[in-house]
Amino acid sequence: MNPDLPERDHLDIPVTELAEMVERTIHSTVNSFDMGAARLYGVQFVSGPSTLEGDARASVCRVAEHPDVYRLLSLPSSALARMFQAAALVTTGWAAPLSTDGDVDGPPSEHALRRRVRLVVIVCDEGVASVVRFADDPDDTITDPGSATGALAEAISQFWYERPRHFDAPVADLPNGS
């Protein structure tokens, strides 16, 4: 446990189930696949008499937003998400199918088979997981149990698990001048 971060209650639910619960909660309030800015939420899990009976639910609180997802994770206000049991990062964009070598051929936004997507990534002391929902099939989701790699996976892990970094941006660079 990082001594620079608040002590949190241990969650006895697999991180993939937590991610699915959070994504459903966010889906009920965010009906867009083109948000214009990534959002960061603090998440508390509330359970009834028995979590196994489906009484657990996620309570989400929007902490910050910014058009650049990486910049969002470094904003001073984003550190507030660490006070919750988990943080959820929500962003929208384009997805495209992978080629046979596992890469996307060109920018997803220019691919002939592109699809609008909303990604919810949850990070907590128990791990990282994500849920993807497509605009053309909004009733179906794809859950990743934390096997994602790349810049965003590294950034969200660094945000939650590493010592907070000091942010020295001029006030004019911060959203709403704050």
Secondary structure, DSSP 4 states (H G I P E B T S, - for coil): --TTS---PPP-S-HHHHHHHHHHHHHTT---S--SSEEEEEEEEE--S-GGGTT-EEEEEEEEEESSHHHHHHSGGGGGGGGSSEEEEEEEEEE----TTSS-SS-GGG-TT-EEEEEEEEEETTEEEEEEEETTEEEEEEEE-S---SHHHHHHHHHHHSPPPP----GGGSGGG-
